Amino acid sequence: MKIASVIVDVPAKQTDRAFDYLIPTEWLETIQPGMRVIVPFGPRKIQGFVTEIKADSEFKKLREIIEPMDLEPVLNRELLDLGNWLTINTLCFKIYAYQAMLPAALKAKYEKKVKLSTGVKLNQLPAQLQEVFKNQEAIQWDDALENGLVPILQREAAKGLLEVLYIVKEKLKKKKLKYVIPLLSSGDLETASNGLPQKAEKQKEVLKYFVEHSDPVELRQLLSHLNISSSTVKALVEKGFIAEQDMEVYRDPYEKRTFTRTEPLLLTEDQQRAMVPILGSIENKRHEVFLLYGVTGSGKTEIYLQTIQDVIEKGKEAIVLVPEIALTPQMVNRFKGRFGNLVAVLHSGLSAGEKYDEWRKIQRKEVKVVVGARSAIFAPFENLGIIIIDEEHETSYKQEEMPRYHARDVAIERARNNNCPVVLGSATPALESFARAQKGVYTLLSLPNRMNKRALPAVEIVDMREELRAGNRSMFSRKLFDLLKERIERKEQSVLFLNKRGHSSFVMCRDCGYVMNCPNCDISLTYHKVKDQMKCHYCGFESWVPNQCPECASDYIRYFGTGTQKVEEELGKILPEAKVIRMDVDTTGQKGAHERLLKEFHEGKADILLGTQMIAKGLDFPNITLVGVLSADTMLHLPDFRSSEKTFQLLTQVSGRAGRHELPGEVIIQTYTPEHYSIELAGTQDFDRFYHREMMMRKAHHYPPFYYLSLITISHEELMTVVSATEKIAAFVRSRLSNHAVVLGPAASPIPRINNRYRYHCLIKYKREPELNKTLKAILDQYQSDPKSGLLVSIDVNPFILM
């Protein structure tokens, strides 16, 4: 008798543990830890993950597993253990941890049907239901909802006359294509061909093809290659010479592209110096964290490529994480160019099917390198030799919903389990990482110079208040306008960077100051010009723009702030000869749009690339000699202790796009607060001075890296309920922690209401609190076990967004 411990797909406090199930005799040899199975749970059938197989259980009466969903485990032993680590460290349910590790196509969907209970006759049901079940045994739940049958079905189910069936539906379909295969040897095919009548020319051609090629060939390829119709193939199938067969193929997002093979480049002295310790750590199978701190354009990618080469030669595997928006075709080209088909790529631009196929290549050990965004850290490798995180300061490495993990922490944990190094690369490291490197927790490797000793671009900061005083009301300073004009005349390219999307930030009445807010959330609506409407970026509420102010009926209702669409319009007015490519969430929404626009820019089809954050990173075009930052301050004024760090990082990254090749670069930063140190020091790209200034601020206000943070957010539809619950929680936390911890709150969240739910915060700052994890778990257990209260409590350990 074998028993499987299963984590079931019911995210709730009561079910957040393993349940024991008997393994039926026919599955005894099949079921292994890490597989998905279908199990009975109460009245329904649901998916679960097998975490271990054991010989006995403390429970007497066990139910049996219904069937396995996989032929081999989808989670290996290391990932199962990592699930436990995630559960403890991010305070999430174990089922969430396991689901986060799999591609979306493997997350189960449930189909619900209602059928007559066994032995129940049709005439026992009310007349209305007799009609429904007359011609069918079961009805779809969705149909029942549409036709308003649910209340009557529930009444009959309560009497035991009906039952609900849950059918687990696999979302994924493996992609299959029709292939043609020869059934005879080439000698026999030749004989068969000679036996065909003279006029069957096309059939002879097909047989001749298979005499020369014995491998299966895709039907469509064969038809176009030989210029024949499918009836020719059918005739040969009927004669028994060849056969048609459906064969499984991978969906390859890059099949249309060929990658030119690249060879390792000669390293500079700086690069060699930085590589030696990493190679030493790989050689000695020693876990170590390196912070590769190099200015923009200093050749970090080449170091990644050459250390991966070393890892592959030792028969091991590598994971490379890049921020989602920097997963440009350029990055993919570099890795595919060096390692060809040994690379799998995972990012949000792929369809669910393509992601699933890339994931299976990894699982089947067909690739050695994974390049991807945050979730690629869970790639099912079993023999990791190195993990690299490029642009490690990027906030997109932190997941904002359960499990709220940071890819950097997961990488370090996985590398520890695999005794291998982690390389964190950045020109503007996160303060926490740099502080750890200063303390010797991480090993600091520096690349202080650009490749070929090129100069960093010249940066000029323009005070927009002066421009206004001089009577310039345009969004372009005079200096930036002159330089743009000059670049167009010289046939060089420029990049204009804006820190947000949409047309204008908000709509305001100039008479009474009324701003249009979302009725469900306490935040102003954003104006989108394409549809001429206002949108809430939190709950999705949409509304038309009024002609008059709803408060004072004035006609002076105007758009304020700047968005990419508005900049594009303005450019059209002042530089009509300039060709502009705009890149923001609206223009890159379609699959492949991102790649297409960058390709057009690279081929010189436009003079100016205008965009939001997605153009700030990883771009490397030889002809860009001017970068203009239109509004450096948008992030500075957010209620977030990291806002000056984020501003400095972004400005430095954007400036780094200019003058990376032969032509020297210039950068213009437009701002209303030129005296702020993050803007001033981004102008000189002086990370070290910025680090010292910012660390003084962080120390004074008890923020990371001097303190850790945990944020508790409580929301409810009634304000008083939220306030009293938050007060209770804050008091409970204070009573359990030492006097060194600082507990702030209850305080209203910076966005006090989203979707008609009031939101309150409690922020904990601490250094070492052994009781904290237990305390937070106790709070979650208390509120999750009482769903009727309507209170939602979420806890983010080391939060990145305090809104």
C-alpha positions in Angstrom: 0.0 0.0 0.0 1.4 3.4 -1.0 0.1 6.7 0.0 0.6 10.1 -1.7 0.6 13.4 0.1 -1.2 15.9 -2.1 -1.5 19.7 -2.0 -4.9 20.4 -3.4 -5.9 23.3 -5.7 -8.0 25.1 -3.0 -6.3 28.3 -1.9 -7.7 28.7 1.7 -6.2 28.5 5.2 -8.0 25.3 6.0 -6.7 23.4 3.0 -3.1 24.8 3.1 -1.6 21.4 4.0 -1.0 18.1 2.4 -3.9 15.6 2.2 -3.3 11.8 2.1 -4.7 9.7 -0.7 -4.3 6.0 -1.6 -2.6 5.3 -4.8 -4.7 2.7 -6.8 -2.9 -0.4 -7.8 -2.9 0.5 -11.5 -1.0 3.7 -10.8 1.4 2.3 -8.2 4.4 2.5 -10.5 3.4 5.7 -12.3 2.8 8.3 -9.6 5.8 10.2 -8.4 6.4 13.3 -6.3 6.1 16.5 -8.5 3.2 15.1 -10.6 -0.2 16.7 -11.0 -3.1 14.3 -10.1 -6.9 14.5 -10.1 -8.3 13.8 -6.6 -11.7 13.7 -5.1 -12.2 16.6 -2.6 -15.6 16.8 -1.0 -18.1 16.4 -3.8 -15.8 17.7 -6.5 -12.8 16.5 -8.5 -9.8 18.8 -8.5 -6.2 19.1 -9.4 -3.4 18.6 -6.8 0.4 18.2 -6.6 2.0 15.1 -5.2 4.7 16.2 -2.7 5.8 12.8 -1.3 5.0 9.1 -1.4 4.9 7.2 1.9 4.0 3.8 3.3 1.5 4.8 6.0 -0.8 7.6 7.1 -2.2 8.6 10.5 -5.7 8.6 9.0 -7.7 5.4 8.7 -10.1 6.0 5.9 -8.4 7.3 2.8 -9.9 8.1 -0.6 -8.1 7.1 -3.8 -6.4 9.2 -6.4 -8.6 9.3 -9.5 -5.9 9.6 -12.1 -2.5 11.2 -12.9 -2.4 14.3 -15.2 1.2 13.9 -16.2 3.5 11.2 -17.5 6.5 12.6 -15.7 6.8 15.1 -12.8 6.3 18.7 -13.7 8.2 19.8 -10.6 11.5 18.3 -9.7 12.6 17.7 -6.1 14.5 21.0 -5.9 11.4 23.0 -7.0 9.2 21.1 -4.5 11.5 22.1 -1.7 11.7 25.7 -3.1 7.8 25.7 -2.8 8.2 25.2 1.0 10.8 28.0 1.1 8.5 30.4 -0.9 5.5 29.5 1.4 7.4 30.5 4.5 9.2 33.6 3.1 6.3 35.2 1.2 3.6 34.0 3.6 1.5 32.5 0.7 -0.5 29.3 0.3 1.6 26.4 -0.9 -0.7 25.8 -4.0 0.2 29.4 -5.1 3.9 28.7 -4.8 3.6 25.6 -7.0 1.4 27.2 -9.6 3.8 30.2 -9.9 6.5 27.7 -11.1 4.5 26.4 -14.1 3.6 27.9 -17.4 0.0 29.2 -17.6 -1.0 26.3 -19.9 -0.5 23.9 -17.1 -2.8 25.6 -14.6 -6.0 23.6 -14.6 -9.4 24.9 -15.7 -12.5 23.3 -14.3 -15.6 22.6 -16.2 -18.8 22.4 -14.1 -21.8 20.3 -15.1 -25.0 19.4 -13.3 -26.4 15.9 -13.7 -29.1 13.7 -12.2 -28.0 11.8 -9.2 -27.6 8.0 -9.7 -30.9 6.2 -9.6 -33.1 9.4 -9.9 -35.9 9.3 -12.5 -36.7 12.2 -14.7 -40.3 12.4 -13.4 -39.0 13.1 -9.8 -37.9 16.6 -11.0 -40.1 19.7 -11.3 -41.6 20.2 -14.8 -39.2 23.0 -15.7 -36.2 20.8 -15.1 -37.8 17.8 -16.8 -37.8 19.8 -20.0 -34.1 20.6 -19.6 -32.9 17.1 -18.8 -35.2 15.4 -21.3 -32.6 15.2 -24.1 -29.4 15.4 -22.2 -27.8 13.7 -19.2 -26.0 16.8 -17.9 -26.1 20.5 -18.5 -23.2 23.0 -18.5 -23.0 25.3 -15.4 -22.5 28.3 -17.7 -25.8 27.5 -19.5 -27.6 27.1 -16.2 -26.3 30.5 -15.1 -27.4 32.2 -18.4 -30.9 30.7 -18.2 -31.4 31.6 -14.5 -31.7 28.0 -13.5 -29.2 28.0 -10.6 -31.7 28.6 -7.7 -34.0 25.8 -8.8 -31.1 23.5 -9.4 -29.7 24.3 -5.9 -33.1 23.4 -4.3 -33.2 20.0 -6.1 -29.5 19.4 -5.3 -30.3 20.0 -1.6 -32.8 17.1 -1.8 -30.1 14.9 -3.3 -31.8 14.7 -6.8 -29.0 16.4 -8.7 -25.2 16.5 -8.3 -22.5 18.8 -9.6 -19.6 17.4 -11.6 -16.3 19.1 -11.8 -14.3 18.1 -14.8 -10.7 19.1 -14.9 -9.9 20.4 -18.3 -6.4 20.7 -19.6 -5.9 24.1 -21.2 -3.0 23.1 -23.4 -3.2 21.5 -26.7 0.1 20.1 -28.0 0.6 21.5 -31.5 0.2 18.8 -34.2 0.9 19.0 -37.9 0.2 16.5 -40.7 3.4 14.8 -41.9 3.9 12.4 -44.8 6.1 9.3 -44.3 7.3 6.7 -46.8 6.1 3.1 -46.0 8.6 1.3 -48.3 12.4 1.3 -48.6 13.9 3.5 -51.3 14.5 0.5 -53.6 10.8 -0.6 -53.4 9.7 3.0 -53.9 11.7 3.2 -57.2 10.1 -0.1 -58.4 6.6 1.3 -57.4 7.3 4.5 -59.3 8.3 2.6 -62.5 5.0 0.6 -62.2 2.9 3.8 -62.3 1.1 4.8 -65.5 2.8 7.4 -67.7 0.3 10.2 -66.9 0.8 9.9 -63.2 3.7 12.4 -63.4 3.0 14.2 -60.1 2.7 10.9 -58.2 6.1 9.8 -59.6 7.6 13.1 -58.4 6.5 12.4 -54.9 7.9 8.9 -54.9 11.2 10.2 -56.4 11.3 12.8 -53.5 11.0 9.9 -50.9 13.7 7.8 -52.7 16.1 10.7 -51.9 14.7 11.7 -48.5 13.6 9.0 -46.1 12.6 11.4 -43.3 9.0 12.4 -42.6 8.1 15.7 -44.2 5.4 18.2 -43.3 2.5 17.9 -45.7 2.3 21.7 -46.5 6.0 21.8 -47.2 5.8 18.8 -49.5 2.9 20.4 -51.4 4.6 23.7 -51.9 8.1 22.2 -52.6 6.8 19.9 -55.4 4.0 22.2 -56.5 1.3 19.5 -56.2 -2.2 19.2 -54.7 -3.2 17.1 -51.8 -5.2 14.7 -54.0 -1.8 13.4 -55.4 -0.7 12.5 -51.9 -4.1 10.9 -51.1 -3.9 8.7 -54.3 -0.4 7.4 -53.1 -1.8 6.8 -49.5 -4.6 4.7 -51.0 -2.0 2.7 -52.9 -0.2 2.0 -49.6 3.1 3.6 -50.7 3.1 6.5 -48.2 1.1 7.4 -45.1 -0.1 10.6 -43.5 0.4 11.0 -39.7 -0.2 13.8 -37.2 3.1 14.6 -35.5 3.7 16.8 -32.5 5.8 19.9 -33.1 7.0 22.8 -31.0 5.6 26.3 -31.5 8.7 28.3 -32.1 8.3 32.0 -31.7 11.6 32.5 -33.5 11.1 30.1 -36.4 10.9 32.9 -39.0 14.2 34.4 -37.9 17.7 33.3 -38.6 20.4 34.1 -36.0 23.9 34.9 -37.3 26.4 32.9 -35.2 28.7 35.2 -33.2 32.1 34.4 -31.7 33.3 35.4 -28.3 34.9 38.9 -28.3 38.3 39.7 -27.0 37.8 40.9 -23.4 39.2 44.2 -22.0 41.5 44.1 -18.9 38.5 45.2 -16.8 36.3 42.4 -18.1 39.0 39.8 -17.6 39.5 41.0 -14.0 35.8 40.8 -13.3 35.4 37.3 -14.9 38.2 35.5 -12.9 36.4 35.3 -9.6 33.1 34.1 -11.3 34.9 31.3 -13.2 36.7 30.3 -9.9 33.3 30.0 -8.2 32.0 27.8 -11.0 35.2 25.7 -11.0 35.0 25.0 -7.3 31.2 24.5 -7.2 31.1 27.3 -4.6 27.9 29.4 -3.9 28.8 33.1 -4.1 26.8 36.3 -5.0 28.7 38.7 -7.3 27.6 42.3 -7.9 28.8 43.3 -11.4 28.7 47.0 -11.2 29.6 48.5 -14.6 28.7 51.8 -16.3 26.2 51.7 -19.3 28.0 50.3 -22.3 30.9 48.6 -20.3 30.3 45.2 -21.8 28.5 43.3 -19.1 26.6 41.1 -21.6 29.9 39.7 -23.0 30.9 38.6 -19.5 27.5 36.8 -19.2 28.0 35.1 -22.5 31.5 33.9 -21.8 30.8 32.6 -18.2 27.7 30.7 -19.6 30.0 29.2 -22.3 32.2 27.9 -19.4 29.2 26.5 -17.6 27.9 24.7 -20.7 31.3 23.1 -21.3 31.1 21.7 -17.8 27.8 20.1 -18.7 25.7 22.4 -16.6 22.8 24.9 -17.2 22.3 28.6 -16.9 19.4 30.9 -16.2 19.5 34.6 -17.4 16.9 37.0 -16.1 16.3 40.3 -17.9 13.6 42.9 -17.1 10.5 42.3 -19.1 10.8 45.6 -21.0 14.5 44.9 -21.8 13.7 41.5 -23.3 14.1 43.1 -26.7 14.9 41.2 -29.8 18.5 42.5 -29.3 18.9 40.6 -26.1 17.4 37.4 -27.7 19.7 37.9 -30.7 22.8 38.0 -28.5 22.1 34.7 -26.7 20.6 32.8 -29.7 23.5 34.1 -31.8 26.1 32.6 -29.4 24.3 29.5 -28.3 21.8 28.8 -31.1 19.2 26.1 -30.3 20.5 25.6 -26.8 18.5 28.7 -25.7 14.9 28.8 -24.6 13.2 32.2 -24.2 10.3 32.9 -21.8 8.5 36.3 -21.8 5.1 37.8 -21.8 5.0 38.4 -25.5 4.7 34.7 -26.2 1.3 32.9 -26.5 0.4 30.4 -23.8 1.2 27.6 -26.2 4.6 29.0 -27.2 5.5 29.4 -23.5 4.5 25.9 -22.8 6.6 24.6 -25.6 9.7 26.6 -24.5 9.1 25.2 -21.0 9.0 21.6 -22.2 12.3 22.1 -24.1 13.8 22.9 -20.7 12.1 20.1 -18.9 13.2 17.6 -21.6 16.8 18.8 -21.2 16.9 19.9 -24.9 18.3 23.3 -24.0 21.1 24.6 -21.6 20.2 28.3 -21.3 17.0 30.0 -20.4 16.6 33.7 -21.0 13.5 35.2 -19.6 11.7 37.6 -17.3 10.9 37.2 -13.6 9.2 33.8 -13.7 12.0 32.1 -15.7 13.8 31.8 -12.3 11.6 28.7 -11.8 13.0 27.0 -15.0 12.9 23.2 -14.3 16.7 22.7 -14.6 18.3 20.1 -12.4 22.0 20.9 -12.8 22.4 24.7 -12.5 25.8 26.1 -13.0 25.1 29.9 -12.9 22.2 32.3 -12.5 22.6 35.8 -13.9 20.2 38.8 -13.2 20.8 41.7 -15.5 19.6 45.2 -14.5 19.2 43.7 -11.0 17.8 47.0 -9.6 14.6 46.7 -11.8 11.4 46.7 -9.8 9.7 44.3 -12.2 11.7 41.5 -10.6 9.3 41.7 -7.6 5.9 40.0 -8.1 3.0 42.1 -6.8 0.5 39.3 -6.3 0.8 36.0 -4.4 3.4 34.6 -4.0 5.0 38.0 -3.6 8.6 36.9 -4.3 11.6 38.8 -5.5 13.4 37.0 -8.3 16.8 38.0 -6.7 15.9 36.2 -3.4 14.7 33.1 -5.3 17.9 33.1 -7.4 20.1 33.2 -4.4 18.2 30.4 -2.7 18.3 28.2 -5.9 22.0 28.9 -6.3 22.6 27.9 -2.7 20.9 24.6 -3.3 23.0 24.0 -6.5 26.3 25.3 -5.1 26.7 27.8 -7.9 27.3 31.5 -8.3 24.7 34.3 -8.9 25.8 37.4 -10.9 23.8 40.6 -10.3 24.6 43.1 -13.1 23.7 46.8 -13.1 25.0 50.3 -13.9 22.8 51.6 -11.0 22.5 48.7 -8.5 19.7 48.7 -5.9 20.9 50.4 -2.7 20.3 47.2 -0.8 22.6 45.2 -3.2 25.4 47.9 -3.2 25.3 48.1 0.6 25.6 44.3 0.8 28.6 44.4 -1.5 30.2 47.1 0.6 29.8 44.9 3.7 31.3 41.9 1.9 28.1 39.9 1.9 28.3 40.1 -1.9 31.5 40.2 -3.9 31.8 43.5 -5.8 33.2 43.4 -9.4 33.6 46.8 -11.1 33.7 47.8 -14.8 34.4 51.5 -14.5 34.9 52.3 -18.2 32.9 51.9 -21.4 34.1 49.5 -24.1 37.0 51.0 -26.1 37.3 53.7 -23.4 34.5 55.8 -25.1 33.3 58.8 -23.2 30.0 58.8 -21.4 27.6 61.2 -23.2 27.6 64.9 -22.2 24.5 65.6 -20.1 22.9 69.0 -19.8 20.1 69.7 -17.3 17.5 72.3 -18.4 15.4 74.2 -15.9 11.9 74.3 -17.3 10.9 77.2 -14.9 13.5 79.4 -16.7 11.9 78.4 -20.1 8.5 79.5 -18.9 9.9 82.8 -17.6 11.5 83.3 -21.1 8.0 82.9 -22.6 8.6 79.3 -24.0 5.3 77.5 -23.3 6.2 74.4 -25.4 7.0 71.0 -23.8 10.4 71.3 -25.6 13.1 73.6 -24.2 14.8 75.8 -26.8 18.0 73.8 -26.4 16.3 70.4 -27.1 14.4 71.8 -30.1 17.7 73.1 -31.7 19.5 69.8 -31.1 16.6 67.8 -32.5 16.6 70.0 -35.6 20.3 69.6 -36.0 20.1 65.8 -35.7 17.5 65.6 -38.4 19.7 67.7 -40.7 22.7 65.4 -39.9 20.6 62.2 -40.5 21.3 61.0 -36.9 18.7 59.5 -34.6 17.2 60.8 -31.3 15.3 59.2 -28.5 12.7 61.1 -26.5 11.8 59.6 -23.2 8.6 60.4 -21.3 7.9 58.9 -17.9 4.3 57.7 -18.4 1.6 56.9 -21.0 -1.7 58.3 -22.1 -2.4 61.7 -23.6 -2.7 64.0 -20.6 -2.5 63.1 -17.0 -5.8 64.6 -15.9 -8.7 66.9 -16.7 -9.1 70.0 -14.6 -11.4 73.0 -14.5 -9.3 76.2 -14.7 -12.0 78.3 -12.9 -12.7 76.2 -9.8 -9.8 73.7 -9.8 -12.1 70.6 -10.0 -10.3 67.5 -11.1 -12.3 64.5 -12.6 -11.8 61.6 -10.2 -12.8 57.9 -10.5 -16.1 57.3 -8.6 -14.8 54.0 -7.3 -11.2 54.9 -6.5 -9.8 58.0 -4.9 -7.5 58.8 -7.9 -7.8 61.1 -10.9 -8.9 59.7 -14.2 -6.3 59.6 -17.1 -7.2 61.1 -20.4 -6.7 58.8 -23.5 -7.1 60.7 -26.8 -7.5 57.8 -29.3 -11.0 57.1 -27.9 -11.4 60.6 -26.4 -12.3 59.2 -23.0 -11.1 59.1 -19.4 -9.9 55.9 -17.8 -9.1 54.8 -14.3 -5.8 52.8 -14.4 -6.8 50.9 -11.2 -10.4 49.6 -11.6 -10.9 50.2 -15.4 -13.8 52.7 -15.0 -14.3 54.7 -18.2 -16.1 58.0 -18.9 -16.5 60.6 -21.6 -14.9 64.0 -21.2 -17.4 66.7 -20.1 -17.7 69.9 -22.1 -18.5 71.9 -18.9 -17.2 71.6 -15.4 -19.6 69.4 -13.3 -19.0 71.7 -10.3 -19.2 75.3 -11.6 -20.5 74.8 -15.2 -17.5 76.7 -16.5 -16.3 76.0 -20.1 -12.7 76.2 -19.1 -12.1 72.5 -18.6 -8.7 71.5 -19.9 -6.1 68.7 -20.1 -3.1 68.9 -17.8 0.2 67.0 -17.9 1.8 65.4 -20.9 1.4 62.0 -22.5 3.2 60.3 -25.4 0.3 61.0 -27.8 0.4 64.7 -27.0 4.2 64.9 -27.5 3.7 63.1 -30.9 1.2 65.8 -31.9 3.4 68.6 -30.8 6.3 67.2 -32.7 4.2 67.0 -35.8 3.5 70.8 -35.4 7.0 72.0 -34.7 9.1 69.5 -36.7 6.7 68.4 -39.5 9.7 66.9 -41.4 10.6 64.5 -38.6 9.4 60.8 -38.8 8.4 59.6 -35.4 7.9 56.1 -34.0 5.9 56.1 -30.8 6.4 53.2 -28.3 4.1 52.9 -25.3 1.5 50.4 -24.0 -1.0 51.5 -26.6 1.2 51.0 -29.7 2.9 47.8 -28.6 -0.2 46.0 -27.4 -0.3 43.6 -30.3 1.9 40.6 -30.5 5.2 41.3 -32.3 4.6 45.1 -32.4 7.5 45.9 -30.0 9.9 44.0 -32.3 8.5 45.5 -35.5 8.8 49.2 -34.3 12.4 48.7 -33.0 13.4 47.1 -36.3 12.0 50.0 -38.3 13.9 52.4 -36.1 17.1 50.3 -36.4 16.7 50.4 -40.2 16.6 54.2 -40.1 12.9 54.6 -41.1 12.4 57.2 -38.4 14.4 60.1 -36.9 12.9 60.1 -33.5 11.9 57.2 -31.2 9.4 58.5 -28.6 8.4 56.3 -25.7 7.9 55.4 -22.1 10.0 53.2 -19.8 10.1 50.4 -22.3 12.7 52.3 -24.4 14.9 53.1 -21.4 16.8 49.9 -21.2 18.9 47.5 -23.3 18.7 49.4 -26.6 22.0 49.6 -28.5 21.7 51.5 -31.8 24.8 53.0 -33.3 23.1 56.0 -34.8 21.5 57.4 -31.6 23.4 60.6 -30.7 20.7 62.5 -28.7 18.6 61.5 -25.8 16.0 63.9 -24.5 14.2 63.3 -21.2 11.0 65.4 -21.3 9.9 65.2 -17.7 12.5 64.0 -15.2 10.3 64.8 -12.1 7.2 62.7 -12.6 8.5 59.9 -10.3 10.2 62.2 -7.8 6.9 63.3 -6.2 5.4 59.8 -5.6 4.8 58.9 -2.0 7.5 56.2 -2.0 10.9 56.2 -0.2 12.5 54.8 -3.3 11.3 57.6 -5.6 14.7 59.4 -5.8 16.5 56.1 -6.3 14.1 55.1 -9.2 14.5 58.6 -10.8 18.3 58.4 -10.6 18.4 54.8 -12.1 16.0 55.7 -14.9 17.8 58.9 -15.9 21.2 57.1 -15.9 19.8 54.2 -17.9 18.2 56.5 -20.5 21.3 58.6 -20.8 23.3 55.4 -21.4 21.4 54.9 -24.8 23.4 57.7 -26.4 26.8 57.6 -28.1 27.4 53.9 -27.6 29.4 53.6 -30.9 31.5 55.8 -33.1 29.4 59.0 -32.8 29.5 61.0 -29.5 26.3 61.3 -27.6 24.4 64.2 -26.0 21.7 64.1 -23.3 19.2 66.8 -22.4 17.2 66.3 -19.1 14.3 68.7 -18.7 13.1 69.3 -15.2 11.3 71.6 -12.8 13.5 70.6 -9.9 17.1 70.8 -11.2 18.5 71.2 -7.7 17.3 67.7 -6.6 20.4 65.5 -6.0 19.0 62.5 -7.9 18.7 64.6 -11.1 22.0 66.5 -10.6 24.0 63.3 -10.0 22.3 61.4 -12.8 23.6 64.2 -15.0 27.2 63.3 -14.1 26.3 59.5 -13.8 27.9 59.6 -10.4 26.5 56.5 -8.7 28.9 56.6 -5.8 28.0 60.1 -4.7 24.3 59.4 -5.1 24.7 56.2 -3.0 26.3 58.2 -0.1 23.6 61.0 -0.2 20.7 58.5 -0.4 22.1 56.3 2.3 22.2 59.3 4.7 18.5 59.9 4.0 17.6 56.2 4.4 19.5 55.9 7.7 17.8 59.0 9.1 14.3 57.7 8.2 14.8 54.0 9.1 14.4 52.6 5.6 16.2 49.8 3.8 19.0 48.8 3.6 19.3 49.8 7.3 15.9 48.3 8.2 13.7 45.6 6.7 10.1 46.5 5.9 6.8 44.6 5.9 3.6 46.1 4.8 0.1 45.0 5.9 -2.7 46.3 3.8 -6.3 45.9 5.0 -9.4 46.7 2.9 -13.1 46.6 3.3 -16.2 48.3 1.9 -16.9 50.2 5.1 -14.4 52.7 6.4 -15.0 52.2 10.2 -14.5 48.4 9.8 -11.1 48.9 8.1 -9.9 51.5 10.7 -10.8 49.3 13.7 -9.3 46.1 12.2 -6.1 48.0 11.3 -5.9 49.3 14.9 -6.3 45.8 16.3 -3.6 44.4 14.0 -1.2 47.3 14.7 -1.7 46.8 18.5 -1.2 43.0 18.1 2.1 43.5 16.1 3.4 46.0 18.7 2.7 43.6 21.6 4.7 40.7 19.9 7.8 42.6 18.6 10.8 44.1 20.4 11.1 47.8 21.2 13.6 48.2 18.3 10.9 47.6 15.7 8.9 50.6 14.5 5.3 50.0 13.8 3.6 52.8 11.8 -0.2 52.9 11.4 -3.0 52.6 11.1 -2.8 55.1 8.2 -4.8 55.5 5.1 -3.1 54.1 2.0 -1.7 56.7 -0.5 -4.6 55.6 -2.8 -7.3 55.4 0.0 -10.0 53.7 -2.1 -9.8 51.2 -5.0 -12.9 49.6 -6.5 -15.1 51.0 -3.7 -13.0 49.3 -1.0 -11.3 51.5 1.6 -7.6 50.7 2.1 -5.5 51.1 5.3 -1.9 50.3 5.9 0.4 49.3 8.8 4.1 49.5 8.0 6.7 47.6 10.1 10.4 48.6 10.1 12.7 46.1 11.8 16.2 44.7 12.0 16.1 41.3 13.6 12.7 40.1 14.8 12.6 36.3 15.3 8.9 36.5 16.2 7.8 38.5 13.2 7.1 35.7 10.8 4.9 33.8 13.3 3.1 37.1 14.1 2.3 37.9 10.5 1.2 34.3 9.9 -1.1 34.5 12.9 -2.7 37.7 11.5 -3.3 36.0 8.1 -4.7 32.9 9.7 -7.1 34.9 11.9 -8.5 36.9 8.9 -8.4 34.1 6.3 -10.4 31.7 8.4 -13.3 34.1 8.5 -14.2 35.0 4.9 -17.7 36.3 6.0 -16.2 39.4 7.6 -15.4 40.8 4.1 -12.0 42.0 5.3 -9.1 41.4 3.0 -5.7 41.4 4.6 -2.6 41.1 2.5 1.0 41.1 3.7 4.0 42.1 1.6 7.4 41.3 3.1 10.0 43.7 1.6 7.5 45.6 -0.4 8.5 47.5 -3.6 5.3 49.5 -4.0 4.0 51.3 -0.9 0.9 52.7 -2.7 
